[in-house]
Each structure stands twice: as C-alpha cells, then as structure tokens.
Amino acid sequence: MARLKKVLIVGGGTAGWLAACYLAKAVNARDPQGVQVHLVESPDIGLLGVGEATFPSIRGTLAAIGLDERRFLVGATATYKQGIHYRHWVRPPGTPGADHFFHPFNAPSQRPGGPELLPYWLLGAAPEGMPFADAVSMQTALVDHGRGPKRFKDPDYQGPMNHAFHFDAACFARVLAEHGQEALGVKRHVATVERTELDEHGAIARVVTRELGELTADLYVDCTGLRGLLIGNVMQSPFKSRADVLFADRAVAMQVPYEKADTPIPSYTISTAQEAGWIWDIGLQKRRGVGYVYSSRHTSDERAEQVFRGYLGAAAEGLKAMHIKFETGYRPEHWRRNCVAVGLAGGFVEPLESTGIALIELATYLLTHLLPSDTDEMERAARHFNEMMIARYDRIIDFIKMHYCLSQRRDSAFWIDNTDAASIPATLQDKLAQWKHRPPHRLDFISDLEMFLVSSWQYVLYGMEFKTDISAMRSAYPRMEEARQEFRNIQLAASQALQDLPDHRALVERMCQEYRERAGRQNAVA
Ligand SMILES: Cc1cc2nc3c(=O)[nH]c(=O)nc-3n(C[C@H](O)[C@H](O)[C@H](O)COP(=O)(O)OP(=O)(O)OC[C@H]3O[C@@H](n4cnc5c(N)ncnc54)[C@H](O)[C@@H]3O)c2cc1C
C-alpha cells in the first residue's frame, strides 16, 4: 500500500483553482500530515477567459470553500443570475407568436398537499395564454421588474430565490487563487510544463517545467484547458466528439462597457437565437460579456462577426472581437492511471445553459469523494469516476439538444439540420415521444446522474411550446378549482415579493460597498 500524499493540479484557470480550493478544503491541506495540494500555472499561457455564467450549484461550492460572498462579488466583479431568458428560439423574429420564454432557477411552486400544477396548466387552469414558467413561479415577474434574488441581510449564498452568478472568469480565477493560498493551504508554482515523464506502468512519474525543473505528485489533475496537455497528449485518452448532435463549434466574443454607470443589470442570461447559433448577453458590474456561439458548418467566421456586430450595434464600435474554437464532446476516460482531467481538458458541452463550470464542480466533488488514500486503489476510483462523468455528459447533451430540436424555426440550414431526427439522440427521442401523452415527471430521471432536474426539462419543453395532450386523462385531475386558486396565489405572492426584494444593481453595489468598508476598517486596525 502506498499512501496518497500529494496532488498536483496543472493549470490555473477556473478548473484549476476551483479544483484546488475544493480539494484543499476537503482534505485539510493546511495540515502538514495530510494530503498536500499543489498547483502549477504557466506565466505565459493565458486562460480561455470566457465562462461567465454559472449554475446554482456554484453557491454550494463557494460556501463549501469558505469564500465570503461579498469578497467574491468584489473580486470576481460578479452579479446574480436567476435564470435564462430565451429570445427567438421558437420562431424567427417577425413571426406571429411569443418571441421569448424564461427558464427560471426556482422549481415550480408546490404547496404541501396541494395539486402538482403542471397537469393543471396543461388542462388550462392557469390564466389564459400564461406561459408555464410565469404561471408556476414568481421568479419571472421578479426578474422582469429588475429584482435581485436576495435581501442585503440574507446570509452568504442564501436568499428566497434560487440563483447562481455571472462573473469575469479571469477575475474569478484570481480571487480563488488568493483564497486558496491564504486560507486553504494550496501551494502555487508559476511555471510552464514542457515535458512529462512516465514510469514503467505508464503512469505519470513527473512533469518537467521550464522555470522550476521537476514537479512530482501521486495524482496529477489536468486543468490545462482545451489543450488537454496531460490527459490527451501524454495519457492518450481519446476524445469522443458529439458534434453530430450539437453543431456549435465556434464563438466570437466581446467585452462591452455600459454606456451609463447606472444601466440596469438583468439578473439573467439573455440567449438570442440566430441564423447559425445563438448570442449570449450577460450583465456584469461594469460591462456586458457578449458572444455569438455558432456552427462553422453553417456559417463563416466573417458572417458570424457581422451578425454579432449587427446585434450589438453602436456598442461594438471600435471594440475587438475574440474568436474561439471548440467542439462538444468529452473523454470517456477522464481519469486514466494517475491522471484525471477537470474542466475543458476533460470535455465541453457548448455553453447554452452554462454547464462548463458546473461540470468542473461535479468533477471536483467526485474526485474529492473518490480520492483513494491508497494509490493502489486508483484504478477502481477512476472507473467509478468515468462512469459518473459519462452519464452526466450524455444527459446534459440530451437536454441541450432539446432546445434546438423543438424549434419551429426552418429559416436556415442550421435550424433545419437541428430538427432533423437523424441528429437527435435516441434517448431524447424516446423521452419526447412519451411526453406527448404525459408530462415529464421526477421519476423519469435518476437524480444523482442529472445536472438538470425535472423542472428545467419542463420549463424548456413548454417554453419551446411542446404539446402534451393529457385530455384523455382529464378525470385523473379533479382539483381544477384548487389549482386555479394556486395560480392566483402565485401572482399575489409575486406582488408581495416585489416589495421585499431589492433592485438587482442596488443589491450588488451595496454588497460590494459593505465589503470595501469592512476591508478598509480591517486595514486601519492592522
Ligand atoms: C465560447 C465558450 C463560452 C463558455 N461559456 C461558459 C459559461 O457561460 N459558463 C460556464 O460554466 N462555462 C462556460 N464555458 C466553459 C468555461 O470557459 C470553462 O469551463 C472554464 O473557463 C474552465 O476552463 P479551464 O480552467 O478548463 O481552462 P483555461 O481557462 O483555458 O485554463 C487553462 C490553464 O492551464 C494553464 N496551462 C496550459 N498549458 C500549461 C502548461 N504547459 N504549463 C502550465 N500551465 C498550463 C494556463 O496557464 C491556464 O491557467 C465556455 C467555454 C467556451 C469555449
């Protein structure tokens, strides 16, 4: 038996620093007798620099590593996110019918003992024409009125509305790096890995850096981004492309300053469908992060930038666009011998619904949970880890594909190809076939393997105007009057919550102000 004593994380982007902080906290790396967590990051190779929208799981992760919420908001220039606002996904601009829908993070309202509202919404108990998300959750009304998800006095990472964050990815990595070193015992090395040497069993024996020579560990975590320096180049773990299902493989992105300092900040990501993909639009404290994700099979880089600049209008004048290439897919063997990939090195699903950082969190929880105290147990841990990651990726890919394949758009080859049954995984086709006759239910999912719970599937399914016909089962739903009252109560509760919750920008600014004042007082004492 050989005790696992040291982990080396290679790469200092979101993946590297989140993994380092979470792991260091979990193994108590500050104890010299415990497992040591080291991170090496290149001074020359930059971060990807996009990855600005997160999933609600981020709150649990940040709380678990003990990062003060106000410090995080200041350091990462973060704002709150309560869901995703979809524009023109169902039909192209200028076509009669709804032009948007909202995917809120709050689950549908469910009073103990009260009726489950979805079947009653399908049977017409909600006010006429009211979209599913608006009928079952007050979150749409709150974000439409510019409210944040919590009050100033709510404890860190808590609040009445479920939420995540938007932030600047480079600033986020920096604040994690400070916290990881100051509070959690992560040891940082600034050096570029140039070479990797294997032992006689094909495991990594050492990495050789330009500046610091050799670094060794019992377990190497590859967080080198799309390069996949260790897991791909050295361990030769193959990449399984899913570009046959999700076509987007390029992005053009820009950081756009606000015109006025008090411009309202939406507490949701705006996703606007385009001829060959979609544009994300995210409000941070001092700027917007905007990008067009598109398929290179369906448009050219030049045309994409033209469409993108058309969307931004005058706001983009004089600004330089960043072009990024990627592919949806993953390495079925994220973990091979003593090397495990976290972040883009392991895989990526195009950014709709912001799964990148959530997958980093998931891989980090799994790694922490499975971390073998005995290095001889590595193979078994790796097998379990890989099975769990594959299951998650495949389910996420089905969920993302659902957004595309339910569209009524046929105005470009991109949408025609996306709705072609040949591009829809059989697992998704099977779900959709069942949901024509009954709504999605919690029992359709193995919750431990899902990133998206049943409520997300329901919000997107009905936001995309999918039709479930349960009229033949009408007699199974005798609580129509009660359900009507529930729908009215949700609207009433929304108007009360509007009094209770602050404006989003005001919330962010006050939280940041409180942190600066506190830090100022501490500095004065010191
Ligand atoms: C277009 C696009 C949009 C995205 N939007 C979102 C989003 O909204 N939400 C979300 O959750 N995710 C999003 N993602 C994913 C997100 O960007 C990544 O999950 C996240 O940035 C993590 O990246 P990373 O840390 O794996 O890699 P990177 O940020 O690329 O970091 C790689 C690190 O490895 C280091 N490195 C590389 N080579 C060496 C070497 N030889 N020696 C030493 N160090 C080295 C670099 O210095 C750097 O520190 C998006 C991705 C793309 C492509």
The ligand as an ORCA input file, in Angstrom:
! r2SCAN-3c Opt
* xyz 0 1
  C     -17.264     30.008    -26.022
  C     -17.299     29.472    -24.626
  C     -18.203     30.015    -23.712
  C     -18.264     29.485    -22.421
  N     -19.209     29.978    -21.554
  C     -19.353     29.379    -20.356
  C     -20.338     29.803    -19.449
  O     -21.069     30.768    -19.679
  N     -20.451     29.144    -18.289
  C     -19.653     28.090    -17.959
  O     -19.850     27.493    -16.901
  N     -18.672     27.696    -18.784
  C     -18.516     28.303    -19.964
  N     -17.531     27.903    -20.799
  C     -16.588     26.916    -20.317
  C     -15.586     27.638    -19.444
  O     -14.929     28.621    -20.193
  C     -14.563     26.670    -18.920
  O     -15.248     25.616    -18.324
  C     -13.707     27.326    -17.883
  O     -13.152     28.508    -18.377
  C     -12.610     26.405    -17.434
  O     -11.527     26.452    -18.260
  P     -10.245     25.662    -17.843
  O      -9.799     26.115    -16.497
  O     -10.504     24.218    -18.045
  O      -9.202     26.127    -18.939
  P      -8.458     27.523    -19.158
  O      -9.237     28.681    -18.675
  O      -8.048     27.526    -20.583
  O      -7.169     27.423    -18.243
  C      -6.057     26.647    -18.618
  C      -4.930     26.869    -17.636
  O      -3.904     25.931    -17.915
  C      -2.667     26.596    -17.903
  N      -1.741     25.875    -18.764
  C      -1.931     25.471    -20.042
  N      -0.820     24.830    -20.501
  C       0.076     24.836    -19.475
  C       1.387     24.356    -19.320
  N       2.035     23.767    -20.325
  N       2.018     24.529    -18.127
  C       1.397     25.156    -17.110
  N       0.130     25.630    -17.203
  C      -0.506     25.489    -18.373
  C      -2.957     28.007    -18.393
  O      -1.949     28.913    -17.997
  C      -4.292     28.252    -17.675
  O      -4.016     28.674    -16.361
  C     -17.410     28.436    -22.055
  C     -16.475     27.942    -22.964
  C     -16.423     28.439    -24.245
  C     -15.440     27.849    -25.210
*
